Amino acid sequence: MECSLCGQKLPATEVANLCGCGGPLLVRYDLATIRQRWWRRDVPNGPASMWRYAPVLPPSPESVVTLGEGWTPMIPVRRLGARIGADSLWVKDDGVNPTGSFKARGLACAISMCVELGIRKAAIPSAGNAASALAAYAAAAGIEAHIFMPRDVPQANYIECRAFGALVTLVDGLISDCARLVSAGVASHGWYDVSTLKEPYRIEGKKTMGYEVAEQFDWQLPDAIFYPTGGGVGMIGMWKAFDEMQTLGWIGAKRPKMIAVQVEGCQPVVRAFERGEKRSEFWENAATVAAGLRVPKPLGDFLVLNAVRESSGTAIAVSDDELMTAGIQLATDEGIFAAPEGAACVSAAQKLIETGFLKPTDRIVLYNTGSGLKYPEAYSTRFPRTASTEQDKLGGLITPR
């Protein structure tokens, strides 16, 4: 493991969170040796999950905890593309993962490493979907899960976590307030903190999104990738994956424009990008219907900004109204019901095509990080049910009239 800030190296067998300097740790591999033993042509022989890339994932095979995460579809969206002026538009749909979001990738890897390292209690602050994923994989591994979520978290996430047997605390505040409670519990109760980038393994699961994009396009990367950026681990992971694949000899030096998508009510990365700053500042009074984008100060902001700038990409914010409209349009045109976070990418893509930042002929990938079914409260603002016969139904049960 290597610190992303100071470069200090730690042994892979050590239970670790952040480096002593406060920097996130990144897992490194002996890629020169792996290159001699693992061939690109052999990848399709692996499982139809993210574990097809097991040689560049940290857990040993006997420690892996899996619910079938990864290897999600890459879907051409031609009608939507025609609507926004994109000739080659694709949606990478991670909403079909276990617990309905891309968080399954990172938590599958992190919990697998908990099994490997003998960790029996894990804790997380979450805006919703990471909590659901931790709860599911901890249940599968027989590990105790302690979850701290904002009180206004989507109901689906709360119910999932409770159903999986996790110990849930609802907090009056944001994910940053939840994180402070986790830190206190780590010190007093001995929990392992699996907060975003405060451990080195979730990024390894997330990086498989980059491997899949390359493989699904026959090892030719697209021209642009739109990524909804809360904590930003997915973008950091994909950028890491591209470097690993080049070292393995699987791809060349070409990189997609990495485009960080945020919302007007919480856009710390966009503000830092526009100001030319290396780190973001805390975004006060963060508010949005896209719960996963309500992250006022990402720990890995400098790594996200590096990927955006090194790829000649950009950072852009859209409004809640724009992303909700875009999500409904994606569903209507293509039959893909995206989470609000993924829907934000649709609106952002349209803006950047209209401004000429992207060409209509560019191959563009929009990352949908979750299922719209996880967000009934957000979408119900567009489709309210107000009939008196519906008001008293518990959980949508069909009751006598």
HELIX and SHEET records of a PDB file:
HELIX    1   1 LEU A   31  ARG A   37  1                                   7    
HELIX    2   2 ARG A   40  ASN A   45  5                                   6    
HELIX    3   3 MET A   50  VAL A   56  5                                   7    
HELIX    4   4 PRO A   61  SER A   63  5                                   3    
HELIX    5   5 ARG A   78  ILE A   84  1                                   7    
HELIX    6   6 ASP A   94  VAL A   96  5                                   3    
HELIX    7   7 PRO A   98  GLY A  100  5                                   3    
HELIX    8   8 LYS A  103  LEU A  117  1                                  15    
HELIX    9   9 ASN A  129  ALA A  141  1                                  13    
HELIX   10  10 GLN A  155  ALA A  163  1                                   9    
HELIX   11  11 ILE A  175  HIS A  189  1                                  15    
HELIX   12  12 ARG A  202  LYS A  206  1                                   5    
HELIX   13  13 THR A  208  GLN A  216  1                                   9    
HELIX   14  14 VAL A  233  THR A  247  1                                  15    
HELIX   15  15 PRO A  268  ARG A  275  1                                   8    
HELIX   16  16 ALA A  291  LEU A  293  5                                   3    
HELIX   17  17 ASP A  301  GLU A  310  1                                  10    
HELIX   18  18 ASP A  320  GLU A  334  1                                  15    
HELIX   19  19 PRO A  340  GLU A  354  1                                  15    
HELIX   20  20 GLY A  372  LYS A  374  5                                   3    
HELIX   21  21 PRO A  376  SER A  380  1                                   5    
SHEET    1   A 2 GLU A   2  CYS A   3  0                                        
SHEET    2   A 2 LEU A  25  LEU A  26 -1                                        
SHEET    1   B 6 MET A  74  PRO A  76  0                                        
SHEET    2   B 6 SER A  88  ASP A  93 -1                                        
SHEET    3   B 6 ARG A 363  ASN A 368  1                                        
SHEET    4   B 6 ALA A 224  PRO A 228  1                                        
SHEET    5   B 6 LYS A 257  VAL A 263  1                                        
SHEET    6   B 6 THR A 314  VAL A 318  1                                        
SHEET    1   C 4 LEU A 167  VAL A 171  0                                        
SHEET    2   C 4 GLU A 144  PRO A 150  1                                        
SHEET    3   C 4 LYS A 121  PRO A 125  1                                        
SHEET    4   C 4 TYR A 192  ASP A 193  1                                        
END                                                                             
